[in-house]
């Protein structure tokens, strides 16, 4: 106890003496005052006051330093990151679920609720997805802590394809509850485009291969057995010309599709009148209609009807529609083309035939490339299978729609609505 007291006053003395510069300054001031004529008592009093000021300035500072000691750090439980995780997931535009280390569903974001419905909270993930691939992937990630992903298809309520990925939530706290994020990235559209591209290449190759094979066969025949047969040569040359024209039409249609796809995002910027376009198309198809025994009837209003469009492309649209009506609806003998403007402002051009009609299951696919209701009938009528696909692309650029109504035995009606 005595040693502690000695250390205390000795420490205070050391702190006071450490401010010797201030004490020396106080002494100089006091001597200066005495030398300039101040009374000795005044000079001594000044020195004492300055000395006490130095003492009080030093002692409280150290006392405060001694009193303020660092508070002991009390280790508490680490913060649960789940609220922060959930708050962040709602901002993402893909379905994401949160799992715990027991593969139980803890929560899902808003997009997950919209796509898959409310998750069965607290239950094992297998109650929602029974895919062995997903379950094995989750189990492996929980065991190893490494992210994994697979491709997964959902059949109901509609066919969708997802890249399913599971990854642990990394946290700086070693003792925090482990969480895992199960995400679903929809790649259905990419797969559909890939399938369409593959189908297109296969169909285009097939369409070109058939006439090429015919040409090669006839050329070999003319070089061999029919070398000196004038009648066979004449007949073969006619067939070869027909096949060459078929390939030419196919290439022209493919080039048209390619050009349309390049400018699909550029809408027309000028107005065109529809009545003269329909009159021009009727006149250009008059020889074909006469050969088929079909009459093309126009029903046009008295007033001028204009739409935003490009004349040549609209001519191609109505040529395709009216030509198809003449070829495939020739049994009805009449093709009716009408132009009207609704009270609401929409403009419609309808092409109606009275032929055999189209089965309902084929109607949604009519505008697909190379899709034919009857392959042999289409080829015999010199169709490429691309006409309605071209129509769809042109109307998409014109911000218009193609509406198809058909029933077996009552003909078909194709309506372009601007």
Buried (B, 14 or more C-beta within 10 A) or exposed (E): EEEEEEEEEEEBEEBBEEBEEBBEEBBEBBBEBBEEEBEEEEBEBBBEEBBEEBBEEBEEEEEEEEEEEEEEEEEEEEEEBBEEBBEEBEEBEBBBBBBBEEBBBBBBBBBBBEBBEEBEEEEEBEEBBEBEEBBEBBBEBBEEEEEBBBEBEBEEEEEBBBBBBBBBBEBEEEEBBBBBBBBBBBBBEEBEEEEEEEBBEEBBEEBBEBBEEBBEEBEEBBEEEBEEEEEBBEEBEEBBEEBBEBBEBBBEBBEBBEEBEEEEEEEBEEEBEBBEBBEBBBEEBEEBBEEBEBBBEBEBEEEEBBBBBBBEBBBBBBBBBBBBBBBBBBEBEBBBBBBEBEEEEEBBBBBBBBBBBBEEEBBEEBBBBBBBBEEEEBBEBEBBBBBBBBBBBBBBBBEBBBEBBBEEEEBBBBBBBB
